[in-house]
Amino acid sequence: MFYPRKLLPALEKQTKTKEIILLTGMRQAGKTTLLRHLYGLTPSKNKAFFDFENSLETKVFEEENFNAIWDNLANYGVNKGKKAYIFIDEIQNLPIISRVVKYLYDHYETKFFLTGSSSFYLKNLFPESLAGRKFVFELFPPSDTSACLPNRD
C-alpha cells in the first residue's frame, strides 16, 4: 500500500530538475516504494530501474570504462542520445557507484534517483566531488499510518 508522505511533493518536483536525487533513511521506511512511485511519474520512456540487491543488476555499472555502461543500459531500453532517467535502489551494495554516477552525470544528460539505507554511509559514499550536483532527502518511517488513510465519510 502506498502512503502519501510529507516529502512526496518535494520529491515529485525533483523529477524536473537536473540534480542527482539521493533518498536515505532507515530500513523499511518506504524508500523503495517512493522510488518506484517517482519512476512511474517520470513520463520519459528512456528510463530504467535497478535494484542493487540483485547482483546481476549491479553488473550493469561495473565496467572499467564508464562509457561502456551505455552498452549495458541499452539492454534495458536506455538510449544515451537523449535524456536518460536512472533509478537505483540500495546503492550501498556497489561502492564504486558514486564514481559512475558522477561520470555519467558530468558527461551525458542523465538524471539519477538513488536510495540507500545508511545515511552515514551514503554521506561518505558521495563525497564533496558531487557538491552542487545532488539533493539529499532523508525519509523517516510513518509515525501514525492511520493519519495517511483516506477519510471514509
Backbone as JSON, one array per atom type, in Angstrom:
{
  "sequence": "MFYPRKLLPALEKQTKTKEIILLTGMRQAGKTTLLRHLYGLTPSKNKAFFDFENSLETKVFEEENFNAIWDNLANYGVNKGKKAYIFIDEIQNLPIISRVVKYLYDHYETKFFLTGSSSFYLKNLFPESLAGRKFVFELFPPSDTSACLPNRD",
  "N": [[0.85, -1.18, 0.0], [0.47, 2.23, -0.73], [1.51, 5.01, 1.04], [0.87, 8.39, 1.3], [3.47, 10.76, 1.71], [5.02, 13.39, 3.62], [7.27, 14.3, 2.37], [6.86, 13.79, -0.28], [5.74, 15.8, -2.21], [7.98, 17.52, -2.58], [9.86, 15.72, -3.6], [8.57, 14.93, -5.96], [8.7, 17.29, -7.45], [11.38, 17.26, -8.0], [11.66, 15.57, -10.15], [11.83, 17.05, -12.39], [14.21, 18.42, -12.36], [17.78, 18.78, -12.88], [19.63, 17.78, -11.08], [21.13, 15.14, -9.1], [19.24, 12.9, -7.19], [19.17, 11.82, -3.98], [17.97, 9.54, -1.8], [17.7, 8.79, 1.48], [17.51, 6.81, 4.51], [16.1, 4.94, 7.27], [15.96, 1.32, 7.4], [13.16, -0.21, 5.86], [11.61, 2.1, 5.72], [10.27, 3.04, 3.55], [11.56, 3.8, 1.24], [12.07, 2.41, -1.2], [9.49, 2.09, -2.18], [8.75, 4.79, -2.58], [10.67, 5.44, -4.52], [9.89, 3.8, -6.65], [7.4, 4.95, -7.12], [8.16, 7.51, -8.02], [9.48, 6.73, -10.33], [7.32, 5.81, -11.83], [6.02, 8.26, -12.2], [7.67, 9.62, -13.93], [7.63, 10.77, -17.11], [9.1, 10.01, -19.36], [10.15, 7.46, -21.65], [12.68, 6.69, -21.73], [14.14, 5.33, -19.55], [15.22, 3.48, -16.65], [15.05, 1.03, -14.04], [16.86, -0.12, -11.3], [17.7, -2.63, -8.98], [19.9, -2.94, -6.54], [20.16, -5.02, -4.78], [20.08, -7.22, -6.25], [22.54, -8.95, -7.67], [23.06, -9.27, -10.39], [22.06, -6.97, -11.52], [23.75, -5.02, -10.52], [26.01, -5.47, -12.0], [25.67, -4.16, -14.4], [26.75, -1.66, -14.02], [29.42, -2.03, -13.49], [31.59, -1.67, -15.19], [34.93, -1.11, -16.3], [35.58, 0.9, -18.08], [33.71, 3.6, -18.06], [32.13, 4.67, -20.1], [31.32, 2.44, -21.48], [29.22, 1.48, -20.07], [26.9, 2.4, -21.16], [26.35, 0.62, -23.24], [25.47, -1.57, -21.77], [23.23, -0.43, -20.54], [21.64, -0.03, -22.75], [20.53, -2.51, -23.16], [18.46, -2.42, -21.43], [16.77, -0.7, -22.6], [17.57, 1.96, -22.59], [18.69, 4.93, -23.99], [21.59, 6.66, -24.82], [21.58, 8.94, -26.32], [19.58, 10.74, -25.76], [17.94, 12.47, -23.02], [18.35, 10.59, -20.13], [16.87, 8.65, -17.53], [17.78, 7.29, -14.59], [17.13, 5.0, -12.13], [18.1, 3.82, -9.07], [18.07, 1.47, -6.57], [19.15, 0.79, -3.27], [21.95, 1.54, -3.25], [24.24, 1.29, -1.69], [25.23, -1.21, -1.98], [27.05, -1.31, -4.04], [30.0, -0.06, -4.0], [31.54, 1.53, -5.85], [29.74, 3.07, -7.16], [29.34, 5.83, -6.81], [31.38, 7.1, -8.23], [30.77, 6.28, -10.82], [28.2, 7.42, -11.17], [28.83, 10.16, -10.94], [30.5, 10.47, -13.2], [28.78, 9.76, -15.4], [26.76, 11.64, -15.03], [28.18, 14.04, -15.39], [29.07, 13.83, -18.04], [27.02, 13.09, -19.74], [23.53, 13.55, -20.53], [21.99, 12.78, -17.95], [19.76, 11.81, -15.48], [19.68, 10.97, -12.14], [18.11, 8.97, -9.68], [18.45, 7.86, -6.5], [18.63, 5.4, -3.88], [19.37, 4.42, -0.49], [20.14, 2.62, 2.51], [21.72, 3.47, 4.74], [22.31, 6.45, 6.14], [24.68, 7.71, 7.13], [26.68, 6.19, 5.85], [26.08, 6.71, 3.16], [26.54, 9.47, 2.99], [29.28, 9.47, 3.17], [29.87, 7.91, 0.97], [29.13, 9.46, -1.18], [31.03, 11.84, -1.85], [32.36, 15.23, -1.47], [32.89, 15.72, -4.12], [30.6, 15.64, -5.55], [29.35, 17.93, -4.93], [26.96, 20.46, -5.32], [25.71, 19.03, -7.27], [23.82, 17.31, -6.32], [20.85, 16.52, -4.42], [19.96, 15.71, -1.18], [17.67, 13.74, 0.5], [16.07, 12.78, 3.47], [14.24, 10.1, 4.56], [11.8, 9.33, 6.9], [10.29, 6.76, 8.91], [6.72, 6.31, 8.74], [4.93, 7.79, 11.37], [2.37, 7.6, 12.27], [0.35, 5.71, 10.75], [-2.39, 5.64, 10.42], [-3.16, 8.22, 10.02], [-2.62, 8.59, 7.41], [-4.47, 7.26, 5.95], [-7.35, 7.22, 3.79], [-10.19, 9.32, 4.45], [-13.26, 8.06, 5.46], [-16.12, 9.12, 4.99]],
  "CA": [[0.0, 0.0, 0.0], [1.23, 3.48, -0.83], [1.1, 6.05, 1.97], [1.43, 9.71, 0.96], [4.45, 11.22, 2.68], [5.26, 14.84, 3.58], [8.4, 14.5, 1.47], [6.46, 13.48, -1.65], [5.68, 16.94, -3.15], [9.34, 17.99, -2.89], [10.48, 14.72, -4.48], [7.91, 14.99, -7.27], [9.27, 18.44, -8.15], [12.75, 16.93, -8.42], [11.68, 14.82, -11.41], [12.05, 18.02, -13.47], [15.5, 19.08, -12.2], [18.94, 18.05, -13.4], [20.45, 17.25, -10.0], [21.02, 13.78, -8.6], [18.39, 12.82, -6.01], [19.62, 10.75, -3.09], [16.97, 9.33, -0.76], [18.25, 7.93, 2.53], [16.61, 6.57, 5.63], [16.17, 3.65, 7.94], [15.37, 0.17, 6.69], [11.7, -0.33, 5.89], [10.96, 3.41, 5.86], [9.46, 3.31, 2.36], [12.4, 4.38, 0.17], [11.85, 1.7, -2.47], [8.13, 2.43, -2.63], [8.82, 6.15, -3.12], [11.46, 5.41, -5.75], [9.02, 3.22, -7.7], [6.39, 5.96, -7.4], [8.81, 8.53, -8.86], [9.71, 6.09, -11.62], [6.03, 5.84, -12.53], [5.68, 9.65, -12.54], [8.58, 10.13, -14.95], [6.93, 10.48, -18.36], [10.01, 9.52, -20.39], [10.34, 6.02, -21.81], [14.13, 6.48, -21.68], [14.41, 5.2, -18.13], [15.39, 2.11, -16.16], [15.04, 0.86, -12.59], [17.79, -1.16, -10.89], [17.71, -2.99, -7.57], [21.25, -3.43, -6.29], [20.16, -6.25, -4.0], [20.25, -8.23, -7.28], [23.92, -8.78, -8.15], [23.07, -9.14, -11.85], [21.79, -5.58, -11.87], [24.93, -4.2, -10.21], [26.99, -5.7, -13.06], [25.45, -3.15, -15.45], [27.55, -0.48, -13.71], [30.75, -2.44, -13.05], [32.55, -1.57, -16.29], [36.12, -0.3, -16.04], [35.37, 2.07, -18.93], [32.35, 4.04, -17.74], [31.36, 4.87, -21.33], [30.78, 1.14, -21.87], [27.98, 1.25, -19.32], [25.77, 2.68, -22.06], [26.01, -0.62, -23.94], [24.67, -2.35, -20.83], [21.94, 0.25, -20.35], [20.84, -0.23, -23.98], [19.78, -3.76, -22.96], [17.29, -2.05, -20.63], [16.0, 0.27, -23.38], [18.02, 3.32, -22.32], [19.45, 5.49, -25.1], [22.43, 7.76, -24.35], [21.41, 10.09, -27.21], [18.6, 11.68, -25.21], [17.97, 12.48, -21.56], [18.07, 9.29, -19.52], [16.5, 8.65, -16.12], [18.26, 6.05, -14.0], [16.66, 4.81, -10.76], [18.86, 2.75, -8.45], [17.71, 1.19, -5.19], [20.16, 0.11, -2.44], [23.26, 1.81, -3.86], [25.35, 0.93, -0.82], [25.71, -2.53, -2.39], [28.1, -1.17, -5.06], [30.78, 1.1, -3.53], [32.07, 2.41, -6.91], [28.64, 3.75, -7.87], [29.45, 7.3, -6.76], [32.25, 7.5, -9.35], [30.0, 6.04, -12.04], [27.15, 8.44, -11.22], [29.47, 11.44, -11.22], [30.96, 10.47, -14.59], [27.64, 9.8, -16.34], [26.09, 12.93, -14.83], [29.01, 15.11, -15.95], [29.36, 13.66, -19.47], [25.8, 12.78, -20.5], [22.31, 14.11, -19.94], [21.48, 11.66, -17.15], [19.15, 12.15, -14.2], [19.72, 9.83, -11.24], [17.36, 8.86, -8.43], [19.17, 6.82, -5.78], [18.27, 5.16, -2.48], [20.24, 3.58, 0.31], [19.66, 2.51, 3.89], [22.51, 4.08, 5.79], [22.58, 7.87, 5.88], [26.08, 7.99, 7.37], [27.45, 5.57, 4.79], [25.83, 7.41, 1.9], [27.21, 10.76, 3.02], [30.68, 9.2, 2.88], [29.94, 7.33, -0.36], [29.01, 10.56, -2.14], [31.86, 12.9, -1.27], [32.2, 16.6, -1.94], [33.03, 15.8, -5.57], [29.26, 15.83, -6.1], [28.79, 19.19, -4.42], [26.24, 21.21, -6.35], [25.11, 18.11, -8.24], [22.87, 16.4, -5.69], [19.99, 16.87, -3.31], [19.8, 14.56, -0.28], [16.43, 13.72, 1.26], [16.02, 11.7, 4.44], [12.89, 9.62, 4.77], [11.57, 8.72, 8.2], [9.11, 5.89, 8.88], [5.49, 6.99, 9.16], [4.72, 7.64, 12.82], [0.97, 7.26, 12.5], [-0.17, 5.38, 9.43], [-3.82, 5.9, 10.32], [-3.33, 9.59, 9.52], [-2.42, 8.58, 5.97], [-5.57, 6.55, 5.31], [-8.43, 8.12, 3.35], [-11.31, 9.53, 5.35], [-14.43, 7.37, 4.92], [-17.34, 9.78, 5.47]],
  "C": [[0.89, 1.24, 0.0], [0.65, 4.51, 0.13], [1.7, 7.37, 1.52], [2.35, 10.19, 2.08], [4.65, 12.72, 2.53], [6.35, 15.19, 2.58], [7.99, 14.4, -0.01], [6.38, 14.69, -2.58], [7.07, 17.46, -3.54], [10.04, 17.01, -3.82], [9.87, 14.75, -5.88], [8.43, 16.17, -8.09], [10.66, 18.12, -8.7], [12.79, 16.11, -9.7], [12.0, 15.75, -12.59], [13.4, 18.73, -13.37], [16.61, 18.2, -12.77], [19.67, 17.28, -12.3], [20.14, 15.79, -9.66], [20.17, 13.82, -7.32], [18.81, 11.6, -5.22], [18.64, 10.67, -1.93], [17.52, 8.33, 0.25], [17.2, 7.72, 3.61], [16.8, 5.19, 6.19], [15.61, 2.55, 7.04], [13.85, 0.19, 6.88], [10.98, 1.0, 6.09], [10.09, 3.75, 4.66], [10.25, 3.88, 1.19], [12.13, 3.72, -1.18], [10.48, 2.03, -3.03], [8.11, 3.84, -3.24], [9.59, 6.19, -4.44], [10.63, 4.85, -6.91], [7.91, 4.21, -8.08], [6.96, 7.04, -8.32], [9.11, 7.99, -10.25], [8.43, 6.14, -12.46], [5.62, 7.24, -12.95], [6.54, 10.21, -13.67], [8.03, 9.76, -16.32], [7.81, 9.89, -19.47], [10.0, 7.99, -20.45], [11.82, 5.67, -21.75], [14.57, 6.41, -20.21], [14.57, 3.72, -17.79], [15.48, 2.13, -14.65], [15.94, -0.32, -12.25], [17.7, -1.36, -9.38], [19.06, -3.63, -7.27], [21.3, -4.54, -5.24], [20.28, -7.44, -4.94], [21.62, -8.02, -7.91], [24.0, -8.69, -9.67], [22.84, -7.69, -12.29], [22.94, -4.66, -11.5], [25.97, -4.33, -11.32], [26.86, -4.7, -14.21], [26.4, -1.98, -15.27], [28.99, -0.8, -13.32], [31.81, -2.42, -14.16], [33.75, -0.71, -15.88], [36.07, 1.0, -16.85], [33.92, 2.51, -18.74], [31.51, 4.33, -18.98], [30.7, 3.57, -21.79], [29.49, 0.79, -21.13], [26.76, 1.49, -20.21], [25.38, 1.46, -22.87], [25.14, -1.51, -23.06], [23.29, -1.74, -20.64], [21.04, 0.09, -21.57], [20.02, -1.51, -23.88], [18.52, -3.54, -22.13], [16.44, -0.99, -21.34], [16.4, 1.71, -23.17], [18.98, 3.77, -23.43], [20.27, 6.68, -24.61], [22.27, 9.03, -25.19], [20.37, 11.08, -26.75], [18.6, 11.56, -23.69], [17.52, 11.14, -21.0], [17.77, 9.48, -18.03], [16.87, 7.28, -15.56], [17.86, 6.03, -12.52], [17.4, 3.61, -10.18], [18.51, 2.65, -6.97], [18.85, 0.42, -4.51], [21.58, 0.29, -2.99], [24.44, 1.44, -2.98], [25.93, -0.44, -1.17], [26.74, -2.49, -3.51], [28.92, 0.08, -4.75], [31.3, 2.03, -4.63], [30.98, 3.26, -7.56], [28.76, 5.26, -7.84], [30.32, 7.81, -7.9], [31.52, 7.35, -10.68], [28.95, 7.14, -12.23], [27.74, 9.79, -11.58], [29.89, 11.52, -12.69], [29.78, 10.6, -15.57], [26.88, 11.11, -16.23], [26.86, 14.04, -15.53], [29.16, 15.03, -17.47], [28.13, 13.41, -20.34], [24.61, 13.43, -19.8], [21.59, 12.97, -19.2], [20.98, 12.16, -15.81], [19.12, 10.88, -13.35], [18.81, 10.03, -10.04], [17.93, 7.65, -7.71], [18.63, 6.65, -4.37], [19.32, 4.31, -1.8], [19.84, 3.66, 1.76], [20.43, 3.32, 4.91], [22.89, 5.51, 5.45], [24.06, 8.2, 6.05], [26.95, 7.44, 6.24], [27.29, 6.33, 3.48], [26.49, 8.78, 1.86], [28.69, 10.59, 2.73], [30.87, 8.63, 1.48], [29.9, 8.41, -1.43], [29.74, 11.77, -1.58], [31.57, 14.27, -1.88], [32.36, 16.75, -3.45], [31.67, 15.96, -6.25], [28.59, 17.09, -5.58], [28.15, 19.96, -5.56], [25.55, 20.34, -7.38], [24.0, 17.25, -7.63], [22.02, 17.1, -4.63], [19.81, 15.6, -2.49], [18.52, 14.75, 0.52], [16.49, 12.55, 2.23], [14.57, 11.37, 4.74], [12.81, 8.94, 6.14], [10.35, 7.82, 8.1], [7.87, 6.67, 9.29], [5.25, 6.74, 10.65], [3.29, 7.23, 13.14], [0.35, 6.97, 11.15], [-1.66, 5.62, 9.3], [-4.08, 7.3, 9.81], [-3.18, 9.65, 8.01], [-3.56, 7.9, 5.23], [-6.66, 7.53, 4.89], [-9.55, 8.18, 4.38], [-12.55, 8.89, 4.73], [-15.7, 7.99, 5.52], [-18.57, 9.17, 4.88]]
}
